[in-house]
Amino acid sequence: MCDAMSMPPELENVARTGRVEGLGLLTATHSPRDYHRDLRRLVTEWVCFNMVEPKDLEAVRPYYSGVDKSRSCRMARLSRNNRESGAELAGRVF
């Protein structure tokens, strides 16, 4: 567990060096603004469901400029962006 201000050293190590070692890291949060900024900075793919809280949108916007698309996502629908390839996808879970 981590928050906006602290992250366990083990998680920080995986987040920072995992890609070089071939590790993937999947994380989730209800409130992106409470996500540790180092994790936000290292995310390569954002998957956003309905997100309307202005502070959450602003927390993600520097990393995913299309985050406002998530405002219109209905239940079980998502907006996805890969920062490395620039690919975007709209989808649904069920």
N, C-alpha and C positions, 0 to 999 in steps of 0.2 A: 504494500500500500504506500502511496505517496500523495502529496498534495502540492499546491502551488509553490510552497516554500521549502519543502524537504523531500529527499528521495534516498532510499537506502543505498549504500555504496554498491551492493551487489547488482541492483537494478541499473544503476548508473553505468556500471562496467559493461553489462550486457547491451544496454542502449548505445553506448559509445563505440564498443569494439565488436559487437555482434556481426555486423555486416561483413567486416573483414574476415571473420571466422566462419562465415556462412550460416549464421544464426538469424532467425527471424524473430521478431517480437510483436505480439499482438496485444494491444491494450484497449481498454474501453473506459469511458467516463460518461456520466450524465451531464456534467458541466465542464466544458472545455476550458473555461477561465480558471478552473481549479486544477487543471493539468499542469504539471511542472513545466516551466518554459523550455528546459532542455529537451524534454520529451517532445513537445510541440515542434521544436526546431528540427528534430531528427526524423519526424514522421515522413515517410515517402508516399503513403497512400491514405487519404482521408475518406472515410465513409460516414456520411452525415444523414441522420434521419431528420424528422421535423425538428427544426431548431429555430426559435423565434426570439429568445432572450437576447437583447442587444449586446450585452457584455460577452456572451458566449460567441456571437457572430464576430465581434471585434477581435476576440482572442484567436479565432481561426483564420480570419481574413488575410493576415500577412503570409500565410502558408497555402491558402486555397482561395484565390480571388473570386471564385464562383460560389462561395459559401452561401450567398443569398438564395440560391436555388433550393436550399434545404428548407426555406421558409414555407414553400408550397408543397412540400412532401406530405402526403396523407399517410395514414396508418400503414405500416409495413413497407413503405416506399423509401427509396434512398437516392442520394446524390453522391457520386464517387469521383475522386480525382487522384491521379497518380502524378506526383510532382516531378518525377524523373522523366516520364514520357509525355506528360501533358494530356494524356488520355482522360476523357470524362465519360461517365456512364450514369444513366438513370436506370434504376431497377426496382424490383420489389422482392421482398422476402417470401411472401406467400400470397 
